[in-house]
């Protein structure tokens, strides 16, 4: 373990990106890659450790409060690979006693023995990419698992981990509000403490975008999508899992603490191919991003100890925009005083007054500013207005 840090009061997270998947989902625009030969996991584990060491040498002591293995499909890692990465984090930084260590998993890669290995290595929270609870929808989404396999994976997670979550996608082609409500009630019965519920969006340069452009795919229109969003909020809140972020619902105290580091504009290191970070170095806010192509990233790390392709200072206006973009996703909203500290200016009171008048934002007794339920469906526009 590292020496006692002077930064223990500041949340610091480490994001580890495992870029490999069994298949590429047609809606996905994440940095994920399919390889038809075995990945040399030992080699990648050494590279992750090297990039962690380089990052630690640059930023100095930190108390790691959260670690998140995302992807890709990090549950395709061997438990020994994951353990090597966690050992590297612990070698260079202090690990907080109550550290949250999350692993993303797909139901197709869930094996009880492998999950027990992850638990033994230190993982204490899993997030499962279930996406739908009926087989026709799963097939349409390009998923490799069935609904039964997904629920078996959730049961396995429940038996091994105290904390687990899973994802669902709604506003799928042809989906009705009654069907979504029924699916959501079933999911809540399985989820225990946390659900991530994402509205299907057609991202550029994905197979779904090509199908939509060809007239072969149609998603619900804005009015239907808005109704599905409202159903989501009502059903989850009634079941004790209110939204704490636009797409995330949890029982009080069960929020994903790593994602809160992002949304509260904390500091985090991005490790692995295509990972992004925000680091505080010498009084400056630094944006980092690494090479996306796994093999190219690996060669770069072996040559120079890191895979950085973006390493630049974030200006105060840019920081202010990022702070609004991230913080207003949360139902707790933002502290306008912190915005003023970051930006060097207050939020324009006239713009706040306009949005208050439309009912898109509200001020809380604490002085915080937050987006209302009617404002969340147009969140990007609200943020753009406040940032202008």
Buried (B, 14 or more C-beta within 10 A) or exposed (E): EBEEBEBBEBBBBBBBBBBBBEBBBBBBBBBBBEEEEEBEBEEBBBBBBBBBBBBBEBBBBBBBBBBBBBBBBBBBBBBEBBBBBBBBBBEBBBBBEEBBBBBBBBBBBBEBEBBBBBBEBBBBBBBBBBBBBBBEBBEBBBBBBBBEBBBBBBEBBBEBBEBBBBBBBBBBBEBEBEBBBBBBEBBBEBBBBBBBBBBBEBEEEBBBBBBBEEEEBEBBEEEBBBBBBBBBBEBBEEBEBBBBBBBBBBBEEBBBBBBBBBBBBBBBBBBBBBBBBBBBBEEEBBBBBBBBBBEBBBBBBEEEBBBBBEBEEBEEEBBBBBBBBBBBBBBBBBBBEBBEEBBEEEBEEEBBEBBBEBEBBBEEEEEBBBBBBEBBBBBEEBBEBBBE
